[in-house]
Amino acid sequence: MHRYTRSHIVLAIGASALAGYVDAIGFLSLEGFFVSFMSGNTTRLAVGVAGIPAEALVAGRLILAFLGGVVLGSLIGRLGGWRRQSMILVLVALLIALGATAGAWGAPAIATLLVAAAMGAENTTFERDGEVAIGLTYMTGTLVKLGQRIARALTGGPKMDWAPYALLWLGLAGGAITGAMLWPHIGLGGLWLASAWAVALAGGALIIARRESRQPPSSSV
Protein backbone atom coordinates (compact mmCIF):
# COMPACT_ATOMS: atom_id res chain seq x y z
CA MET A 1 0.00 0.00 0.00
CA HIS A 2 3.03 2.29 0.28
CA ARG A 3 2.76 2.95 -3.46
CA TYR A 4 -0.61 4.66 -3.01
CA THR A 5 -1.37 8.17 -1.81
CA ARG A 6 -3.17 8.86 1.44
CA SER A 7 -6.35 9.64 -0.51
CA HIS A 8 -6.25 6.25 -2.19
CA ILE A 9 -5.69 4.52 1.14
CA VAL A 10 -8.74 6.28 2.61
CA LEU A 11 -10.72 5.18 -0.45
CA ALA A 12 -9.53 1.60 0.04
CA ILE A 13 -10.57 1.65 3.70
CA GLY A 14 -14.02 2.91 2.71
CA ALA A 15 -14.33 0.20 0.06
CA SER A 16 -13.24 -2.45 2.55
CA ALA A 17 -15.87 -1.23 5.02
CA LEU A 18 -18.45 -1.53 2.24
CA ALA A 19 -17.32 -5.12 1.61
CA GLY A 20 -17.63 -5.99 5.29
CA TYR A 21 -21.08 -4.44 5.51
CA VAL A 22 -22.34 -6.28 2.44
CA ASP A 23 -20.73 -9.57 3.43
CA ALA A 24 -22.40 -9.51 6.85
CA ILE A 25 -25.79 -8.98 5.21
CA GLY A 26 -25.10 -11.75 2.70
CA PHE A 27 -23.83 -14.11 5.39
CA LEU A 28 -26.95 -13.65 7.48
CA SER A 29 -29.25 -13.94 4.47
CA LEU A 30 -27.53 -17.11 3.24
CA GLU A 31 -27.20 -18.59 6.74
CA GLY A 32 -23.48 -19.24 6.59
CA PHE A 33 -22.36 -18.57 3.03
CA PHE A 34 -20.45 -15.50 1.89
CA VAL A 35 -20.86 -12.94 -0.88
CA SER A 36 -17.27 -11.67 -0.75
CA PHE A 37 -15.13 -14.28 1.03
CA MET A 38 -14.60 -16.96 -1.59
CA SER A 39 -12.10 -18.98 0.47
CA GLY A 40 -14.92 -19.73 2.88
CA ASN A 41 -17.28 -20.60 0.03
CA THR A 42 -14.65 -22.89 -1.50
CA THR A 43 -14.50 -24.82 1.77
CA ARG A 44 -18.31 -24.98 1.83
CA LEU A 45 -18.24 -26.20 -1.78
CA ALA A 46 -15.75 -28.95 -0.93
CA VAL A 47 -17.66 -30.07 2.17
CA GLY A 48 -20.88 -30.01 0.17
CA VAL A 49 -19.40 -32.15 -2.60
CA ALA A 50 -18.33 -34.63 0.07
CA GLY A 51 -21.80 -34.96 1.56
CA ILE A 52 -24.31 -32.12 1.09
CA PRO A 53 -24.85 -31.46 -2.65
CA ALA A 54 -27.38 -28.66 -2.08
CA GLU A 55 -24.82 -26.64 -0.14
CA ALA A 56 -22.20 -27.28 -2.81
CA LEU A 57 -24.60 -25.83 -5.38
CA VAL A 58 -25.12 -22.65 -3.36
CA ALA A 59 -21.38 -22.17 -2.85
CA GLY A 60 -20.63 -22.91 -6.50
CA ARG A 61 -23.14 -20.34 -7.74
CA LEU A 62 -21.69 -17.68 -5.46
CA ILE A 63 -18.14 -18.41 -6.60
CA LEU A 64 -19.16 -18.18 -10.26
CA ALA A 65 -21.02 -14.91 -9.64
CA PHE A 66 -18.00 -13.45 -7.86
CA LEU A 67 -15.72 -14.57 -10.70
CA GLY A 68 -18.07 -13.01 -13.25
CA GLY A 69 -17.93 -9.73 -11.32
CA VAL A 70 -14.12 -9.79 -11.38
CA VAL A 71 -14.15 -10.30 -15.16
CA LEU A 72 -16.70 -7.52 -15.68
CA GLY A 73 -14.87 -5.12 -13.36
CA SER A 74 -11.56 -5.79 -15.09
CA LEU A 75 -13.08 -5.19 -18.53
CA ILE A 76 -14.70 -1.93 -17.47
CA GLY A 77 -11.47 -0.86 -15.78
CA ARG A 78 -9.55 -1.36 -19.03
CA LEU A 79 -11.99 0.92 -20.81
CA GLY A 80 -12.14 3.55 -18.10
CA GLY A 81 -8.78 5.25 -18.51
CA TRP A 82 -8.12 7.71 -15.70
CA ARG A 83 -11.72 7.24 -14.54
CA ARG A 84 -11.32 3.46 -14.09
CA GLN A 85 -11.78 3.38 -10.30
CA SER A 86 -14.91 5.51 -10.34
CA MET A 87 -16.41 3.50 -13.22
CA ILE A 88 -15.79 0.22 -11.40
CA LEU A 89 -17.39 1.58 -8.24
CA VAL A 90 -20.41 2.78 -10.24
CA LEU A 91 -20.70 -0.81 -11.52
CA VAL A 92 -20.53 -2.03 -7.92
CA ALA A 93 -23.29 0.40 -6.92
CA LEU A 94 -25.47 -0.73 -9.84
CA LEU A 95 -25.06 -4.44 -9.07
CA ILE A 96 -25.86 -3.88 -5.39
CA ALA A 97 -28.91 -1.79 -6.32
CA LEU A 98 -30.10 -4.61 -8.59
CA GLY A 99 -29.56 -6.99 -5.69
CA ALA A 100 -31.61 -4.76 -3.40
CA THR A 101 -34.38 -4.69 -6.01
CA ALA A 102 -34.34 -8.48 -6.30
CA GLY A 103 -34.54 -8.72 -2.51
CA ALA A 104 -37.52 -6.36 -2.45
CA TRP A 105 -39.23 -8.53 -5.08
CA GLY A 106 -38.83 -11.62 -2.92
CA ALA A 107 -35.86 -13.19 -4.74
CA PRO A 108 -33.10 -13.32 -2.10
CA ALA A 109 -31.09 -15.96 -3.97
CA ILE A 110 -30.79 -13.69 -7.01
CA ALA A 111 -30.05 -10.74 -4.73
CA THR A 112 -27.08 -12.46 -3.13
CA LEU A 113 -25.69 -13.58 -6.50
CA LEU A 114 -25.80 -10.00 -7.76
CA VAL A 115 -24.09 -8.78 -4.62
CA ALA A 116 -21.41 -11.48 -4.95
CA ALA A 117 -20.77 -10.20 -8.49
CA ALA A 118 -20.53 -6.65 -7.07
CA MET A 119 -17.90 -7.79 -4.55
CA GLY A 120 -15.92 -9.48 -7.31
CA ALA A 121 -15.98 -6.26 -9.30
CA GLU A 122 -14.97 -4.21 -6.26
CA ASN A 123 -11.76 -6.21 -5.95
CA THR A 124 -10.60 -4.85 -9.31
CA THR A 125 -10.68 -1.26 -8.02
CA PHE A 126 -7.00 -1.27 -7.05
CA GLU A 127 -5.10 -2.92 -9.87
CA ARG A 128 -1.49 -2.44 -10.92
CA ASP A 129 -0.17 -4.08 -14.07
CA GLY A 130 -3.28 -6.23 -14.32
CA GLU A 131 -2.95 -7.61 -10.77
CA VAL A 132 -4.90 -6.79 -7.61
CA ALA A 133 -2.71 -4.52 -5.48
CA ILE A 134 -5.07 -4.09 -2.52
CA GLY A 135 -7.51 -6.86 -1.62
CA LEU A 136 -10.72 -5.31 -0.34
CA THR A 137 -12.88 -8.31 0.60
CA TYR A 138 -10.33 -10.69 2.12
CA MET A 139 -7.96 -9.96 4.96
CA THR A 140 -5.55 -12.89 5.27
CA GLY A 141 -2.86 -11.15 3.20
CA THR A 142 -3.54 -7.86 4.96
CA LEU A 143 -3.08 -9.42 8.39
CA VAL A 144 0.15 -11.09 7.26
CA LYS A 145 1.49 -7.74 6.04
CA LEU A 146 0.28 -6.09 9.25
CA GLY A 147 2.25 -8.60 11.32
CA GLN A 148 5.32 -8.16 9.14
CA ARG A 149 5.20 -4.37 9.46
CA ILE A 150 4.79 -4.62 13.24
CA ALA A 151 7.82 -6.91 13.42
CA ARG A 152 9.78 -4.47 11.26
CA ALA A 153 8.80 -1.56 13.52
CA LEU A 154 9.90 -3.52 16.59
CA THR A 155 13.32 -4.12 15.05
CA GLY A 156 14.12 -0.55 14.08
CA GLY A 157 12.12 -0.14 10.88
CA PRO A 158 9.49 2.52 10.08
CA LYS A 159 7.30 2.95 13.12
CA MET A 160 3.91 3.45 11.44
CA ASP A 161 4.05 1.37 8.26
CA TRP A 162 1.64 -1.08 9.86
CA ALA A 163 -1.14 1.50 10.34
CA PRO A 164 -2.74 1.38 6.84
CA TYR A 165 -3.09 -2.40 7.07
CA ALA A 166 -4.64 -2.15 10.52
CA LEU A 167 -7.10 0.48 9.27
CA LEU A 168 -8.00 -1.66 6.25
CA TRP A 169 -8.83 -4.57 8.57
CA LEU A 170 -10.75 -2.31 10.92
CA GLY A 171 -12.72 -0.97 7.96
CA LEU A 172 -13.87 -4.46 7.01
CA ALA A 173 -14.66 -5.36 10.62
CA GLY A 174 -16.50 -2.10 11.27
CA GLY A 175 -18.56 -2.45 8.11
CA ALA A 176 -19.48 -6.03 9.04
CA ILE A 177 -20.55 -4.97 12.53
CA THR A 178 -22.76 -2.26 11.02
CA GLY A 179 -24.34 -4.69 8.57
CA ALA A 180 -25.00 -7.26 11.28
CA MET A 181 -26.59 -4.67 13.55
CA LEU A 182 -28.90 -3.39 10.81
CA TRP A 183 -29.89 -6.82 9.47
CA PRO A 184 -32.60 -7.58 12.10
CA HIS A 185 -34.27 -4.24 11.34
CA ILE A 186 -34.11 -3.86 7.54
CA GLY A 187 -32.84 -7.18 6.14
CA LEU A 188 -31.85 -7.05 2.49
CA GLY A 189 -33.15 -3.49 2.41
CA GLY A 190 -29.78 -2.60 3.89
CA LEU A 191 -28.35 -3.13 0.42
CA TRP A 192 -29.80 0.23 -0.63
CA LEU A 193 -27.48 1.88 1.88
CA ALA A 194 -24.59 -0.13 0.45
CA SER A 195 -25.42 1.03 -3.06
CA ALA A 196 -25.47 4.66 -1.93
CA TRP A 197 -22.18 4.05 -0.13
CA ALA A 198 -20.64 2.73 -3.37
CA VAL A 199 -21.89 5.81 -5.25
CA ALA A 200 -20.20 8.03 -2.67
CA LEU A 201 -16.98 6.05 -3.07
CA ALA A 202 -17.23 6.43 -6.86
CA GLY A 203 -17.55 10.18 -6.42
CA GLY A 204 -14.50 10.22 -4.17
CA ALA A 205 -12.52 8.15 -6.66
CA LEU A 206 -13.46 10.54 -9.46
CA ILE A 207 -12.32 13.56 -7.44
CA ILE A 208 -8.99 11.86 -6.70
CA ALA A 209 -8.48 10.85 -10.32
CA ARG A 210 -9.37 14.29 -11.64
CA ARG A 211 -6.95 15.95 -9.24
CA GLU A 212 -4.16 13.56 -10.17
CA SER A 213 -4.82 13.94 -13.91
CA ARG A 214 -4.24 17.69 -13.59
CA GLN A 215 -0.90 17.32 -11.88
CA PRO A 216 2.09 17.83 -14.18
CA PRO A 217 4.13 14.66 -14.74
CA SER A 218 7.27 14.48 -12.65
CA SER A 219 10.45 14.90 -14.65
CA SER A 220 13.06 12.17 -14.38
CA VAL A 221 16.63 13.17 -13.68
SEVEX-977395 format. One record per residue (C-alpha): residue number from 1; x, y, z. Coordinates in nm, 3 decimals. Layout:
+-----+---------+---------+---------+
! seq !       X !       Y !       Z !
+-----+---------+---------+---------+
! NUM !       X !       Y !       Z !
...
+-----+---------+---------+---------+
end
This chain:
+-----+---------+---------+---------+
! seq !       X !       Y !       Z !
+-----+---------+---------+---------+
!   1 !   0.000 !   0.000 !   0.000 !
!   2 !   0.303 !   0.229 !   0.028 !
!   3 !   0.276 !   0.295 !  -0.346 !
!   4 !  -0.061 !   0.466 !  -0.301 !
!   5 !  -0.137 !   0.817 !  -0.181 !
!   6 !  -0.317 !   0.886 !   0.144 !
!   7 !  -0.635 !   0.964 !  -0.051 !
!   8 !  -0.625 !   0.625 !  -0.219 !
!   9 !  -0.569 !   0.452 !   0.114 !
!  10 !  -0.874 !   0.628 !   0.261 !
!  11 !  -1.072 !   0.518 !  -0.045 !
!  12 !  -0.953 !   0.160 !   0.004 !
!  13 !  -1.057 !   0.165 !   0.370 !
!  14 !  -1.402 !   0.291 !   0.271 !
!  15 !  -1.433 !   0.020 !   0.006 !
!  16 !  -1.324 !  -0.245 !   0.255 !
!  17 !  -1.587 !  -0.123 !   0.502 !
!  18 !  -1.845 !  -0.153 !   0.224 !
!  19 !  -1.732 !  -0.512 !   0.161 !
!  20 !  -1.763 !  -0.599 !   0.529 !
!  21 !  -2.108 !  -0.444 !   0.551 !
!  22 !  -2.234 !  -0.628 !   0.244 !
!  23 !  -2.073 !  -0.957 !   0.343 !
!  24 !  -2.240 !  -0.951 !   0.685 !
!  25 !  -2.579 !  -0.898 !   0.521 !
!  26 !  -2.510 !  -1.175 !   0.270 !
!  27 !  -2.383 !  -1.411 !   0.539 !
!  28 !  -2.695 !  -1.365 !   0.748 !
!  29 !  -2.925 !  -1.394 !   0.447 !
!  30 !  -2.753 !  -1.711 !   0.324 !
!  31 !  -2.720 !  -1.859 !   0.674 !
!  32 !  -2.348 !  -1.924 !   0.659 !
!  33 !  -2.236 !  -1.857 !   0.303 !
!  34 !  -2.045 !  -1.550 !   0.189 !
!  35 !  -2.086 !  -1.294 !  -0.088 !
!  36 !  -1.727 !  -1.167 !  -0.075 !
!  37 !  -1.513 !  -1.428 !   0.103 !
!  38 !  -1.460 !  -1.696 !  -0.159 !
!  39 !  -1.210 !  -1.898 !   0.047 !
!  40 !  -1.492 !  -1.973 !   0.288 !
!  41 !  -1.728 !  -2.060 !   0.003 !
!  42 !  -1.465 !  -2.289 !  -0.150 !
!  43 !  -1.450 !  -2.482 !   0.177 !
!  44 !  -1.831 !  -2.498 !   0.183 !
!  45 !  -1.824 !  -2.620 !  -0.178 !
!  46 !  -1.575 !  -2.895 !  -0.093 !
!  47 !  -1.766 !  -3.007 !   0.217 !
!  48 !  -2.088 !  -3.001 !   0.017 !
!  49 !  -1.940 !  -3.215 !  -0.260 !
!  50 !  -1.833 !  -3.463 !   0.007 !
!  51 !  -2.180 !  -3.496 !   0.156 !
!  52 !  -2.431 !  -3.212 !   0.109 !
!  53 !  -2.485 !  -3.146 !  -0.265 !
!  54 !  -2.738 !  -2.866 !  -0.208 !
!  55 !  -2.482 !  -2.664 !  -0.014 !
!  56 !  -2.220 !  -2.728 !  -0.281 !
!  57 !  -2.460 !  -2.583 !  -0.538 !
!  58 !  -2.512 !  -2.265 !  -0.336 !
!  59 !  -2.138 !  -2.217 !  -0.285 !
!  60 !  -2.063 !  -2.291 !  -0.650 !
!  61 !  -2.314 !  -2.034 !  -0.774 !
!  62 !  -2.169 !  -1.768 !  -0.546 !
!  63 !  -1.814 !  -1.841 !  -0.660 !
!  64 !  -1.916 !  -1.818 !  -1.026 !
!  65 !  -2.102 !  -1.491 !  -0.964 !
!  66 !  -1.800 !  -1.345 !  -0.786 !
!  67 !  -1.572 !  -1.457 !  -1.070 !
!  68 !  -1.807 !  -1.301 !  -1.325 !
!  69 !  -1.793 !  -0.973 !  -1.132 !
!  70 !  -1.412 !  -0.979 !  -1.138 !
!  71 !  -1.415 !  -1.030 !  -1.516 !
!  72 !  -1.670 !  -0.752 !  -1.568 !
!  73 !  -1.487 !  -0.512 !  -1.336 !
!  74 !  -1.156 !  -0.579 !  -1.509 !
!  75 !  -1.308 !  -0.519 !  -1.853 !
!  76 !  -1.470 !  -0.193 !  -1.747 !
!  77 !  -1.147 !  -0.086 !  -1.578 !
!  78 !  -0.955 !  -0.136 !  -1.903 !
!  79 !  -1.199 !   0.092 !  -2.081 !
!  80 !  -1.214 !   0.355 !  -1.810 !
!  81 !  -0.878 !   0.525 !  -1.851 !
!  82 !  -0.812 !   0.771 !  -1.570 !
!  83 !  -1.172 !   0.724 !  -1.454 !
!  84 !  -1.132 !   0.346 !  -1.409 !
!  85 !  -1.178 !   0.338 !  -1.030 !
!  86 !  -1.491 !   0.551 !  -1.034 !
!  87 !  -1.641 !   0.350 !  -1.322 !
!  88 !  -1.579 !   0.022 !  -1.140 !
!  89 !  -1.739 !   0.158 !  -0.824 !
!  90 !  -2.041 !   0.278 !  -1.024 !
!  91 !  -2.070 !  -0.081 !  -1.152 !
!  92 !  -2.053 !  -0.203 !  -0.792 !
!  93 !  -2.329 !   0.040 !  -0.692 !
!  94 !  -2.547 !  -0.073 !  -0.984 !
!  95 !  -2.506 !  -0.444 !  -0.907 !
!  96 !  -2.586 !  -0.388 !  -0.539 !
!  97 !  -2.891 !  -0.179 !  -0.632 !
!  98 !  -3.010 !  -0.461 !  -0.859 !
!  99 !  -2.956 !  -0.699 !  -0.569 !
! 100 !  -3.161 !  -0.476 !  -0.340 !
! 101 !  -3.438 !  -0.469 !  -0.601 !
! 102 !  -3.434 !  -0.848 !  -0.630 !
! 103 !  -3.454 !  -0.872 !  -0.251 !
! 104 !  -3.752 !  -0.636 !  -0.245 !
! 105 !  -3.923 !  -0.853 !  -0.508 !
! 106 !  -3.883 !  -1.162 !  -0.292 !
! 107 !  -3.586 !  -1.319 !  -0.474 !
! 108 !  -3.310 !  -1.332 !  -0.210 !
! 109 !  -3.109 !  -1.596 !  -0.397 !
! 110 !  -3.079 !  -1.369 !  -0.701 !
! 111 !  -3.005 !  -1.074 !  -0.473 !
! 112 !  -2.708 !  -1.246 !  -0.313 !
! 113 !  -2.569 !  -1.358 !  -0.650 !
! 114 !  -2.580 !  -1.000 !  -0.776 !
! 115 !  -2.409 !  -0.878 !  -0.462 !
! 116 !  -2.141 !  -1.148 !  -0.495 !
! 117 !  -2.077 !  -1.020 !  -0.849 !
! 118 !  -2.053 !  -0.665 !  -0.707 !
! 119 !  -1.790 !  -0.779 !  -0.455 !
! 120 !  -1.592 !  -0.948 !  -0.731 !
! 121 !  -1.598 !  -0.626 !  -0.930 !
! 122 !  -1.497 !  -0.421 !  -0.626 !
! 123 !  -1.176 !  -0.621 !  -0.595 !
! 124 !  -1.060 !  -0.485 !  -0.931 !
! 125 !  -1.068 !  -0.126 !  -0.802 !
! 126 !  -0.700 !  -0.127 !  -0.705 !
! 127 !  -0.510 !  -0.292 !  -0.987 !
! 128 !  -0.149 !  -0.244 !  -1.092 !
! 129 !  -0.017 !  -0.408 !  -1.407 !
! 130 !  -0.328 !  -0.623 !  -1.432 !
! 131 !  -0.295 !  -0.761 !  -1.077 !
! 132 !  -0.490 !  -0.679 !  -0.761 !
! 133 !  -0.271 !  -0.452 !  -0.548 !
! 134 !  -0.507 !  -0.409 !  -0.252 !
! 135 !  -0.751 !  -0.686 !  -0.162 !
! 136 !  -1.072 !  -0.531 !  -0.034 !
! 137 !  -1.288 !  -0.831 !   0.060 !
! 138 !  -1.033 !  -1.069 !   0.212 !
! 139 !  -0.796 !  -0.996 !   0.496 !
! 140 !  -0.555 !  -1.289 !   0.527 !
! 141 !  -0.286 !  -1.115 !   0.320 !
! 142 !  -0.354 !  -0.786 !   0.496 !
! 143 !  -0.308 !  -0.942 !   0.839 !
! 144 !   0.015 !  -1.109 !   0.726 !
! 145 !   0.149 !  -0.774 !   0.604 !
! 146 !   0.028 !  -0.609 !   0.925 !
! 147 !   0.225 !  -0.860 !   1.132 !
! 148 !   0.532 !  -0.816 !   0.914 !
! 149 !   0.520 !  -0.437 !   0.946 !
! 150 !   0.479 !  -0.462 !   1.324 !
! 151 !   0.782 !  -0.691 !   1.342 !
! 152 !   0.978 !  -0.447 !   1.126 !
! 153 !   0.880 !  -0.156 !   1.352 !
! 154 !   0.990 !  -0.352 !   1.659 !
! 155 !   1.332 !  -0.412 !   1.505 !
! 156 !   1.412 !  -0.055 !   1.408 !
! 157 !   1.212 !  -0.014 !   1.088 !
! 158 !   0.949 !   0.252 !   1.008 !
! 159 !   0.730 !   0.295 !   1.312 !
! 160 !   0.391 !   0.345 !   1.144 !
! 161 !   0.405 !   0.137 !   0.826 !
! 162 !   0.164 !  -0.108 !   0.986 !
! 163 !  -0.114 !   0.150 !   1.034 !
! 164 !  -0.274 !   0.138 !   0.684 !
! 165 !  -0.309 !  -0.240 !   0.707 !
! 166 !  -0.464 !  -0.215 !   1.052 !
! 167 !  -0.710 !   0.048 !   0.927 !
! 168 !  -0.800 !  -0.166 !   0.625 !
! 169 !  -0.883 !  -0.457 !   0.857 !
! 170 !  -1.075 !  -0.231 !   1.092 !
! 171 !  -1.272 !  -0.097 !   0.796 !
! 172 !  -1.387 !  -0.446 !   0.701 !
! 173 !  -1.466 !  -0.536 !   1.062 !
! 174 !  -1.650 !  -0.210 !   1.127 !
! 175 !  -1.856 !  -0.245 !   0.811 !
! 176 !  -1.948 !  -0.603 !   0.904 !
! 177 !  -2.055 !  -0.497 !   1.253 !
! 178 !  -2.276 !  -0.226 !   1.102 !
! 179 !  -2.434 !  -0.469 !   0.857 !
! 180 !  -2.500 !  -0.726 !   1.128 !
! 181 !  -2.659 !  -0.467 !   1.355 !
! 182 !  -2.890 !  -0.339 !   1.081 !
! 183 !  -2.989 !  -0.682 !   0.947 !
! 184 !  -3.260 !  -0.758 !   1.210 !
! 185 !  -3.427 !  -0.424 !   1.134 !
! 186 !  -3.411 !  -0.386 !   0.754 !
! 187 !  -3.284 !  -0.718 !   0.614 !
! 188 !  -3.185 !  -0.705 !   0.249 !
! 189 !  -3.315 !  -0.349 !   0.241 !
! 190 !  -2.978 !  -0.260 !   0.389 !
! 191 !  -2.835 !  -0.313 !   0.042 !
! 192 !  -2.980 !   0.023 !  -0.063 !
! 193 !  -2.748 !   0.188 !   0.188 !
! 194 !  -2.459 !  -0.013 !   0.045 !
! 195 !  -2.542 !   0.103 !  -0.306 !
! 196 !  -2.547 !   0.466 !  -0.193 !
! 197 !  -2.218 !   0.405 !  -0.013 !
! 198 !  -2.064 !   0.273 !  -0.337 !
! 199 !  -2.189 !   0.581 !  -0.525 !
! 200 !  -2.020 !   0.803 !  -0.267 !
! 201 !  -1.698 !   0.605 !  -0.307 !
! 202 !  -1.723 !   0.643 !  -0.686 !
! 203 !  -1.755 !   1.018 !  -0.642 !
! 204 !  -1.450 !   1.022 !  -0.417 !
! 205 !  -1.252 !   0.815 !  -0.666 !
! 206 !  -1.346 !   1.054 !  -0.946 !
! 207 !  -1.232 !   1.356 !  -0.744 !
! 208 !  -0.899 !   1.186 !  -0.670 !
! 209 !  -0.848 !   1.085 !  -1.032 !
! 210 !  -0.937 !   1.429 !  -1.164 !
! 211 !  -0.695 !   1.595 !  -0.924 !
! 212 !  -0.416 !   1.356 !  -1.017 !
! 213 !  -0.482 !   1.394 !  -1.391 !
! 214 !  -0.424 !   1.769 !  -1.359 !
! 215 !  -0.090 !   1.732 !  -1.188 !
! 216 !   0.209 !   1.783 !  -1.418 !
! 217 !   0.413 !   1.466 !  -1.474 !
! 218 !   0.727 !   1.448 !  -1.265 !
! 219 !   1.045 !   1.490 !  -1.465 !
! 220 !   1.306 !   1.217 !  -1.438 !
! 221 !   1.663 !   1.317 !  -1.368 !
+-----+---------+---------+---------+
end
